[in-house]
Amino acid sequence: DMDGNFTSLNRAGEIITGYTRDEALKLNIAEVVAPEFLETARTMISKKVESDAPTTYELEIISKSGKRVTLELSTRLMIADGLPVGVQGIARDITERRQAEISLHNAVSLFSSTFESTADGIVVMGLDRGIVTCNNKFREMWNIDPKVIEGKDSSALVRHASSQMKDPE
C-alpha cells in the first residue's frame, strides 16, 4: 500500500524473500529493504504519485535468513476510484549477475594496473593483426604517440620500429 505495507506476495516472492505469504502480509518495506536502500524505496513510492509512469530500479533486501538479495524492480501505481492505493512491483533476483559484474570489474582493474605497472612493453593485437592497445612502457620504448598506434595494422608498427633503429657505425 502507500505506507509500504505488503498486501500480497506470490510464490516467487516467497522463494526470493524466504517469507511465507502470511508472514509478508504483516511486514512493511522498512523491515525487508536493506537500510541503505530504504530511502530509495520510499522515494520511488513518492515518485509514483507524481508520475504514473512505470519505473525500473535496483535495491537490496534482506531475506528472512539474513542473506542480502539484489533485486531489479519494475513498479507501477495502483489506482482505485481515482486515488493511489498502492504500488505493484515485479522483482527479479539479480544477485548473481551483480556479483559476476563486480568480479569482472575487479579482474579488469587488476589486469589494467598490472598491464600499466610492468617493466615490460606490451602490445595487444587482434586476430586481424590490428593493434588493440599497448601500455605506456611500450610507447616509451618505441617512442610512439598513443594516438598513432592504436587501430593501426601491426605492419605499421614494424615500419615504425625499423625507422627508429640506427645503422651501426
C-alpha positions in Angstrom: 0.0 0.0 0.0 1.0 3.7 0.0 2.5 3.3 3.5 4.8 0.5 2.4 2.9 -2.4 3.9 2.8 -5.6 1.8 -0.7 -6.5 0.7 0.2 -9.5 -1.5 3.2 -11.8 -2.4 3.3 -14.5 -5.0 5.2 -17.9 -4.8 8.3 -16.4 -6.5 8.3 -13.6 -3.9 8.2 -16.3 -1.1 11.2 -18.1 -2.6 13.2 -14.9 -3.0 12.5 -13.4 0.4 12.1 -16.6 2.4 8.9 -15.2 4.0 5.6 -17.0 3.5 2.7 -15.0 2.1 1.2 -14.8 5.6 4.4 -13.5 7.1 4.9 -11.0 4.4 1.5 -9.5 4.8 2.5 -8.5 8.3 5.6 -6.7 7.1 6.5 -3.2 5.9 9.2 -2.5 3.4 11.3 -0.9 6.2 11.6 -4.4 7.6 12.8 -6.0 4.4 14.6 -3.4 2.4 18.3 -3.1 3.3 18.7 0.1 5.4 20.9 1.9 2.9 18.2 1.4 0.2 15.2 2.3 2.2 15.3 6.0 1.2 15.4 4.9 -2.5 12.4 2.7 -2.0 10.4 5.4 -0.3 11.4 8.0 -2.9 10.2 5.6 -5.7 6.9 5.3 -3.9 6.6 9.1 -3.7 7.5 9.5 -7.4 4.8 7.1 -8.3 2.2 9.6 -7.0 3.8 12.4 -9.1 4.1 10.3 -12.2 2.1 7.2 -13.1 4.9 6.1 -15.5 6.3 2.6 -14.8 9.8 2.6 -13.4 12.6 0.1 -13.1 15.3 0.4 -10.4 17.5 -1.8 -8.2 17.7 -2.2 -4.5 18.7 -4.8 -1.9 16.5 -6.6 0.5 17.4 -8.7 3.5 15.8 -12.1 3.2 14.3 -13.9 6.2 17.6 -15.9 6.6 19.6 -12.6 6.7 21.0 -13.0 3.2 21.2 -9.9 1.1 19.4 -10.2 -2.3 19.8 -7.6 -5.1 16.5 -7.0 -6.9 15.7 -5.3 -10.1 12.2 -3.9 -9.6 9.6 -2.8 -12.1 6.8 -1.0 -10.5 3.5 0.8 -11.3 1.0 2.8 -9.3 -2.3 1.1 -8.4 -5.3 3.4 -8.6 -8.8 2.8 -7.1 -11.6 5.4 -7.5 -9.1 7.9 -9.0 -6.8 7.7 -5.9 -3.4 5.9 -5.5 -3.8 2.9 -3.2 -0.6 1.1 -3.6 2.4 0.2 -5.7 2.6 -3.1 -7.6 6.1 -4.4 -8.1 7.6 -7.2 -10.1 11.1 -8.2 -8.8 13.9 -10.2 -10.3 16.7 -11.6 -8.2 19.9 -10.3 -9.9 22.3 -11.1 -7.0 24.4 -13.5 -9.0 24.6 -11.1 -12.0 25.7 -8.2 -9.8 28.3 -10.4 -8.1 29.6 -11.5 -11.6 29.8 -7.9 -12.7 31.8 -7.0 -9.5 34.2 -9.9 -10.1 34.7 -8.9 -13.7 35.3 -5.3 -12.7 37.9 -6.4 -10.1 39.6 -8.7 -12.7 39.7 -5.9 -15.3 41.1 -3.4 -12.7 43.8 -5.9 -11.7 44.7 -6.6 -15.3 44.8 -2.8 -16.1 47.1 -2.0 -13.2 49.4 -4.9 -14.0 49.4 -4.0 -17.7 50.5 -0.4 -16.9 52.9 -1.1 -14.0 55.0 -3.8 -15.6 58.6 -3.0 -16.6 57.9 -4.7 -20.0 56.5 -3.2 -23.1 53.2 -4.9 -24.0 51.2 -4.6 -27.2 47.8 -6.3 -27.7 46.8 -7.3 -31.3 43.6 -8.6 -32.6 43.3 -11.6 -34.9 43.3 -9.2 -37.9 46.8 -8.1 -36.8 45.3 -4.7 -35.8 46.8 -3.1 -32.7 44.1 -3.0 -30.0 46.2 -1.3 -27.3 49.7 -1.1 -25.8 51.0 0.0 -22.4 52.9 3.2 -21.6 56.2 1.3 -21.3 55.8 0.0 -24.9 55.1 3.5 -26.2 58.2 4.8 -24.3 60.4 2.1 -25.6 59.5 2.8 -29.2 58.8 6.5 -28.9 55.3 6.1 -30.2 52.4 8.6 -29.9 49.4 6.7 -28.5 47.1 8.3 -31.0 49.1 7.0 -33.8 49.4 3.3 -32.8 46.0 2.1 -31.8 43.9 0.8 -34.6 46.8 0.5 -36.9 47.9 -2.7 -38.6 50.9 -4.3 -36.9 53.0 -3.8 -40.1 52.8 0.0 -39.3 54.5 -0.9 -36.0 57.2 -2.9 -37.8 57.9 0.1 -40.1 58.0 2.5 -37.2 60.4 0.2 -35.3 62.6 -0.1 -38.3 62.8 3.7 -38.7 63.7 4.0 -35.0 66.7 1.7 -35.3 70.0 3.4 -36.1 72.5 1.9 -38.6 75.6 0.5 -36.8 78.7 2.6 -37.4 
